[in-house]
Amino acid sequence: MTTRIGEGAVKRNASKQIEERKAERKAVQRKEFAMRYDRPKQVSFLDADSVNTDNFRAIPKDTITQGLSQAALAVYPVLCAQADFEKNNTFQVSQQNIAVWAGITDNTVRKGIRDLEAAGLLSREKFTEGTRHFYVYKVDFLRKPALDRKQHRGGAVYFYTCIVDNGIWASVSLGAKALYLILRAEGKQDLDLYNDIERVTAGEYRDYEPVEFEEYVRNRKWDVCNLSLAELGRTVGVGRLNVNAALGELERYGLTERVDKWTKVYLRPRRLLKY
């Protein structure tokens, strides 16, 4: 016996197949869009003409010298640069982009984040939106209200974010990053030496007028670190040969200059300010 299929059933079946194909296409489309738009935006570095050389974050010196790992010291300035300077608000940044800005692997980023959390300098919370998982962070440093009240000024390193934005931070090794922060924390302001050196550099022997202290503090190019290579090595936790190599890296990017037994450590890279 032959069973006849009614015309209405055929139409219903065809409509069902059409709807199923539409649903499949939409599912594929949603997946493609999710892969494209849920992916963290890849950071790009700014060239010398585009970068802002005035932005900074005030990092406590005792934070740098408390014995943080090199991974933590690499990640910390990157997170500070992404955070609000005035309020301790949460912010979102992908670990992939942290890795790009710091020039390190994802595993090193994760270690740095864990070490900063253990030191009480960072907190984070995980969120999920659909298939996307991300963290929001809070990072501790000296913010503008404290600086405006003239608190902690002598105990802070002004880390200029152009070092990160221009890709210099990503270009130097972990040891060089740690060494630069140690040099900044151990560096001393010396107005007399600064006036003497900058006068010689500029060749202003006849019409030379010494820089006043307030102007010097605001606009100085460098500080002086008197620690020997052996002392720097012990502080950073590397051998003397590695200190020499790290200093060479920093000097290539205009962040340091070795002069006899002491080191000029630049607040902003010479190659960005062309001095």
C-alpha positions in Angstrom: 0.0 0.0 0.0 1.4 3.3 -1.0 1.1 6.2 1.5 0.6 9.6 -0.1 2.2 12.6 1.5 0.0 15.6 1.4 1.0 18.9 -0.2 0.8 20.6 3.2 3.2 18.2 4.8 5.7 18.7 2.0 5.5 22.5 2.4 5.9 22.2 6.2 8.9 20.0 5.7 10.5 22.3 3.2 9.9 25.3 5.5 11.4 23.4 8.4 14.6 22.6 6.3 14.8 26.3 5.2 14.6 27.5 8.9 17.2 24.9 10.0 19.6 26.1 7.3 19.0 29.7 8.4 19.6 28.8 12.0 22.9 27.0 11.0 24.0 30.0 9.0 23.2 32.4 11.9 25.1 30.1 14.3 28.2 30.1 12.1 27.9 33.9 11.7 27.6 34.4 15.4 30.7 32.3 16.0 32.7 34.2 13.4 31.6 37.5 14.9 32.4 36.3 18.4 35.9 35.2 17.2 36.5 38.5 15.6 35.1 40.9 18.2 35.7 39.0 21.4 39.4 38.9 20.6 41.3 41.5 22.6 42.4 44.5 20.4 46.1 44.2 19.6 48.0 47.2 20.9 50.3 49.2 18.7 53.2 51.3 19.8 53.4 55.1 19.2 56.2 56.7 17.3 58.3 59.5 18.7 56.1 62.2 17.1 52.9 60.8 18.5 53.8 59.7 22.0 53.0 61.9 25.1 56.3 62.5 27.0 54.6 64.3 29.9 52.4 61.5 31.3 53.8 59.6 34.3 52.8 57.4 37.2 54.3 57.8 40.7 55.6 54.5 41.8 56.8 54.3 45.5 60.5 53.7 45.7 60.1 51.1 48.5 57.8 49.1 46.2 60.7 48.8 43.7 63.3 47.9 46.3 61.2 45.4 48.3 62.5 42.4 46.4 59.8 41.9 43.8 60.5 39.4 41.0 61.7 40.6 37.6 58.3 39.4 36.2 56.4 41.6 38.7 58.7 44.6 37.9 58.1 44.1 34.2 54.3 44.0 34.6 53.8 46.6 37.3 54.6 49.8 35.2 52.4 48.5 32.4 49.4 48.1 34.7 50.1 51.5 36.3 50.1 53.1 32.9 46.7 51.6 32.1 45.1 52.7 35.4 43.5 56.0 36.2 46.0 58.5 37.7 43.4 60.2 40.0 41.0 57.5 41.2 41.7 53.9 42.1 39.0 52.6 39.7 38.9 49.1 38.2 40.2 48.8 34.6 40.3 46.0 32.0 43.3 45.0 30.0 44.0 41.6 28.4 46.9 39.5 29.5 47.9 39.3 25.8 48.2 43.0 25.6 50.1 43.2 28.9 52.5 40.7 27.4 52.9 42.9 24.3 53.6 46.1 26.2 56.0 44.4 28.6 57.7 42.3 25.8 57.3 39.1 27.8 55.5 35.7 27.5 52.0 35.1 28.7 53.4 32.8 31.4 55.7 35.5 32.6 52.7 37.9 32.7 50.8 35.4 34.8 53.7 35.0 37.2 54.1 38.8 37.5 50.4 39.2 38.3 50.5 36.5 40.9 53.6 38.1 42.5 52.0 41.6 42.5 48.9 40.1 44.2 51.0 38.4 46.8 52.7 41.7 47.5 49.4 43.5 48.0 49.9 45.8 45.0 47.2 44.3 42.7 43.7 42.9 43.0 41.6 41.4 40.2 38.2 39.9 39.6 37.2 37.6 36.8 34.1 38.2 34.6 32.3 36.1 32.0 30.2 37.5 29.2 29.0 34.7 26.9 32.1 32.9 25.7 34.4 35.7 26.7 36.3 35.6 30.0 38.3 38.6 31.3 39.8 40.2 34.4 39.3 43.7 35.8 42.2 45.0 37.9 43.0 47.5 40.6 46.6 48.5 41.0 48.2 50.4 43.9 50.5 53.4 43.3 50.7 57.0 44.4 47.9 58.9 42.7 47.6 62.6 41.9 45.6 63.6 45.1 48.4 62.4 47.3 51.0 64.2 45.2 49.0 67.4 45.2 49.1 67.3 49.0 52.9 67.0 48.6 52.8 63.6 50.3 55.4 61.0 49.4 57.0 63.1 46.6 60.5 62.3 47.8 59.6 58.7 48.0 58.3 58.2 44.5 59.7 57.4 41.1 58.0 59.3 38.3 57.8 56.6 35.7 57.0 58.2 32.3 54.5 56.2 30.3 56.1 57.1 27.0 58.7 54.3 27.8 55.8 51.8 27.5 53.9 53.6 24.8 56.9 53.8 22.4 57.8 50.1 22.8 61.0 50.7 24.6 59.9 48.7 27.7 59.0 45.8 25.4 62.3 45.9 23.7 64.6 45.5 26.7 65.2 42.3 28.7 63.6 41.4 32.1 67.0 42.2 33.7 67.2 45.6 32.0 63.7 46.5 33.1 64.4 45.6 36.7 67.8 47.5 36.6 66.2 50.6 35.2 63.6 50.7 38.1 66.3 50.1 40.6 68.5 52.8 39.2 65.5 55.2 39.3 64.7 54.2 42.9 68.4 54.5 44.0 69.1 57.6 41.9 69.8 60.9 43.7 69.1 64.5 42.7 72.3 66.6 42.6 71.7 70.1 41.5 75.4 71.2 41.6 76.5 68.2 39.5 73.5 68.7 37.2 74.3 72.3 36.6 78.0 71.6 36.0 77.4 68.7 33.6 74.6 70.4 31.6 76.6 73.6 31.3 79.5 71.6 29.8 77.1 69.7 27.5 75.5 73.0 26.3 78.9 74.7 26.1 77.4 77.8 27.9 80.6 79.0 29.5 80.1 82.8 29.2 76.3 83.4 29.6 75.7 80.4 31.9 73.0 80.9 34.5 72.5 78.0 37.0 69.1 76.3 37.0 67.1 77.0 40.1 66.1 74.1 42.3 62.3 74.1 41.6 62.9 74.3 37.8 65.5 71.6 38.1 63.2 69.2 40.0 60.4 69.8 37.4 62.4 69.6 34.2 65.6 67.6 35.0 66.6 65.1 32.5 68.5 62.7 34.7 69.4 61.6 38.2 72.7 60.1 39.5 73.1 56.6 40.9 76.4 56.0 42.7 76.0 52.3 43.2 78.8 50.2 41.8 78.2 47.4 39.3 78.6 44.8 42.0 76.1 46.6 44.3 73.6 47.0 41.4 74.0 43.3 40.6 73.2 42.3 44.2 70.2 44.6 44.3 68.8 43.3 41.0 69.9 39.7 41.7 72.2 39.2 38.7 75.9 39.0 38.1 78.2 41.8 37.2 78.4 40.7 33.6 74.6 40.7 33.3 74.5 44.2 34.8 76.9 45.4 32.1 74.8 43.8 29.4 71.6 45.3 30.9 73.2 48.8 31.1 74.2 48.4 27.5 70.6 47.7 26.5 69.3 50.7 28.5 72.0 53.0 27.0 71.0 52.0 23.5 67.5 53.2 24.2 68.6 56.4 25.9 67.7 55.5 29.4 71.1 55.4 31.0 74.7 56.6 30.5 77.6 55.2 32.4 80.1 57.9 33.5 83.2 56.5 35.2 81.9 54.8 38.4 78.4 56.3 38.4 75.4 56.1 36.2 73.2 58.9 34.8 69.7 57.5 34.7 67.3 59.4 32.4 63.7 60.0 33.4 62.6 60.0 29.8 64.4 58.4 26.9 66.9 60.7 25.2 65.9 59.4 21.8 62.3 60.7 22.3 63.3 64.1 23.6 66.3 64.4 21.2 68.8 65.4 23.9 
